[in-house]
Amino acid sequence: MKVQWQVIVGIILAIIIAIFAIVNVDSVQVNFLFAKVEWPLILVILGSVLVGGLIFFCMNIVRVNSMKKQIKTLESAKKELERSLAAEKSRKVKVSEVEVADSEPKPTV
């Protein structure tokens, strides 16, 4: 359900940006550090949205990779704890078997 809402919000935002860009078709001067150019405002708006989307996408990839690394670390820690628990349980069983054997009365002959 969460993904559906994200898609709906994304479509609504895309429509708003498209309408905004279509309304603003005048030429504007874009000043780069080394040059000045005249571009239609629609291209500047759409280019800015595209660059922002790419930055967001790259940041998301970094976050996902970080989470995958954390998952692997936690899974290895979980396996180690499970091994320790199993070893403790087996040690406890062996100790109680020894105690039971010691506490049983020895048969007299």
C-alpha positions as CSV (number, residue, x, y, z in Angstrom):
1,M,0.0,0.0,0.0
2,K,2.9,2.3,0.8
3,V,4.4,1.9,-2.7
4,Q,1.0,2.7,-4.3
5,W,0.9,6.0,-2.4
6,Q,4.4,6.8,-3.5
7,V,3.5,6.2,-7.1
8,I,0.4,8.4,-6.8
9,V,2.3,11.2,-5.2
10,G,5.1,10.9,-7.8
11,I,2.6,11.1,-10.7
12,I,0.9,14.2,-9.1
13,L,4.2,15.9,-8.6
14,A,5.2,15.1,-12.2
15,I,2.0,16.6,-13.5
16,I,2.5,19.8,-11.4
17,I,6.1,20.1,-12.6
18,A,5.1,19.6,-16.3
19,I,2.3,22.2,-16.0
20,F,4.7,24.6,-14.3
21,A,7.3,24.1,-17.0
22,I,4.9,24.5,-19.9
23,V,3.6,27.8,-18.5
24,N,7.2,29.1,-18.3
25,V,8.5,29.0,-21.8
26,D,10.3,32.4,-21.9
27,S,14.1,32.4,-22.6
28,V,16.3,33.1,-19.6
29,Q,20.0,33.7,-19.3
30,V,21.8,30.8,-17.5
31,N,25.2,31.8,-16.1
32,F,27.7,29.0,-15.8
33,L,31.1,29.7,-14.3
34,F,32.7,29.8,-17.7
35,A,29.9,30.8,-20.0
36,K,26.5,32.5,-20.3
37,V,23.7,31.0,-22.4
38,E,20.1,31.7,-23.3
39,W,17.8,28.7,-22.8
40,P,14.1,28.3,-22.6
41,L,12.9,28.2,-19.0
42,I,11.2,24.9,-19.6
43,L,14.6,23.3,-20.2
44,V,16.1,24.8,-17.1
45,I,13.2,23.6,-15.0
46,L,13.1,20.1,-16.4
47,G,17.0,19.9,-16.2
48,S,16.9,20.9,-12.6
49,V,14.2,18.3,-11.8
50,L,16.3,15.7,-13.6
51,V,19.5,16.5,-11.7
52,G,17.6,16.6,-8.4
53,G,16.1,13.1,-9.2
54,L,19.5,11.7,-10.1
55,I,21.0,13.1,-6.8
56,F,18.1,11.6,-4.8
57,F,18.5,8.2,-6.7
58,C,22.3,8.1,-5.9
59,M,21.7,8.9,-2.3
60,N,19.1,6.1,-2.1
61,I,21.6,3.6,-3.6
62,V,24.2,4.5,-0.9
63,R,21.6,4.1,1.8
64,V,20.4,0.8,0.5
65,N,24.0,-0.5,0.3
66,S,24.6,0.6,3.8
67,M,21.5,-1.2,5.0
68,K,22.6,-4.4,3.2
69,K,26.0,-4.2,4.9
70,Q,24.3,-3.7,8.3
71,I,22.0,-6.7,7.6
72,K,25.0,-8.9,6.8
73,T,26.7,-7.9,10.0
74,L,23.6,-8.5,12.1
75,E,23.0,-11.9,10.5
76,S,26.5,-13.0,11.3
77,A,26.1,-11.8,14.9
78,K,22.8,-13.7,15.1
79,K,24.5,-16.9,13.8
80,E,27.3,-16.5,16.4
81,L,24.8,-16.0,19.2
82,E,22.8,-19.1,18.1
83,R,25.9,-21.2,18.1
84,S,26.8,-19.9,21.6
85,L,23.2,-20.7,22.8
86,A,23.4,-24.2,21.3
87,A,26.7,-24.8,23.0
88,E,25.4,-23.6,26.3
89,K,22.3,-25.8,26.0
90,S,24.4,-28.9,25.2
91,R,26.8,-28.1,28.1
92,K,23.9,-27.7,30.5
93,V,22.4,-31.0,29.3
94,K,25.7,-32.8,29.9
95,V,26.1,-31.3,33.3
96,S,22.6,-32.3,34.4
97,E,23.1,-35.8,33.1
98,V,26.3,-36.0,35.3
99,E,24.4,-34.6,38.3
100,V,21.6,-37.1,37.8
101,A,24.0,-40.0,37.6
102,D,25.9,-38.9,40.7
103,S,22.7,-38.4,42.8
104,E,21.3,-41.8,42.0
105,P,21.9,-44.3,44.9
106,K,24.4,-46.9,44.2
107,P,23.0,-50.4,44.3
108,T,24.3,-52.5,47.2
109,V,25.4,-56.0,46.4
